[in-house]
Structures are given as C-alpha cells and as structure tokens.
Amino acid sequence: MATEKMLVVSERGQITLPANIRKRLGLKPGGMVTLEERRGELVLKPAAIVELQIYSEEDVARWNEEDEISTSERRRLSEKLRKKKR
C-alpha cells in the first residue's frame, strides 16, 4: 500500500514520521531506519540491528579441531544415517 505524506524538514534536517506509519511499521522511539537515495527519491526502511562478533583465525582453527571426528566415528554416523533413510 503506497502512502504519500508531506513532511517538513527542520533547520537541523529532521523530519517527523507520522504516528500511524510508525505504528504500522513497528517503529519505536530510538528505533533505526535505513535511508537510501534512489533516482532523486528518498526511501526509508525499518532496520534491524544485528550484533556482530569477529573471531580470530586461532579461535576458528581451535573450533575446527574440537569439531573433528575420527574416521571410525564418521563411518559409524554415516551408517546410522543410511539405516534411518530406509
């Protein structure tokens, strides 16, 4: 559903999103939106903040080593999965 509203830009460059649109989009005070300029138009979209953690190469190598299974264990698990499919 396309909705067009006329908004006033303040001296500080701020706009106020109408309450009914904020409610419909689930935007709460302090919520985030993304702004994209597209061919002379501004597009606002609700945004989600995702926490990101970067792991070192050493962490990844340690986890890979901890997750390794022996050849016999791999064989045993493969056989168990084959039996389940039957």
N, C-alpha and C positions, 0 to 999 in steps of 0.2 A: 504494500500500500504506500503510494507516494504521498508525502505530506510536504507542503511548501509553506514556510513561515518567514516573515520578515523580521530580522533581528538587528538590533542596534549594536554597533561596535563602540565601546567606550574609549576614552582618551588613552587608556592603558592597553587597548587592543582586546579587551574582554567582551565576551558575549554571554548571555544567559539563555540556557536551553529551557524551553517551556516545560513546566512540571508534568504535563500529560505525556510528553515524549520521553522525558527522563524515566517516568514510571513504567511506560510500556517497554522501554529498553533495559529496565533494571539498573539504571544508573543511580548510585547512591552518592551522598556527599563524600568527596575525596576519591571517587571512582575515576578511572582512567578511560580516555578515548584516544583513538589514533586520528591523525589529520593527514589527509592526502590531497594534494593539488592535482587535479585531472583536467587537462584542456581548459584551463580558466575557471574551473569549478572547485569548490572545497567539499571534500567528502569526510564526514566524521563517522567513526565506527566505535562501538564499545570495545574496550581492550581488556585482556586478561593479563595479569602479572604472574609470571612463572618464575619461581626461584630456581636459580641455576648454580650448580656447583661444578667446578672444574677439578678433575682428578689428575694427579701426576702420572707419568709413564710408569713409575715404580709401583704406584697403587694398582694400576691396571695389570701390570705383569704379575704382581702378587696374587690378585684375584684370579687371574687365568691359571696360575699354578695351583691355587687352592681348589679350583673347579675341575682340574684334570681328573680323569678316571682311568683306571688301569684297563689294559686290553681285555682281561678276563671279565671285568665288571661291565665294560661296554658290550661284550658278547652276551653276557647274561641278560642285560637290559634289552638288547635287540631281540633276543629270543622271546623274552616276556612280551614285548610289543607285538611280535609276529603271532603269538598264541592268542592275544586279545583280539586281533583282527579277524580271526577265524570264527 
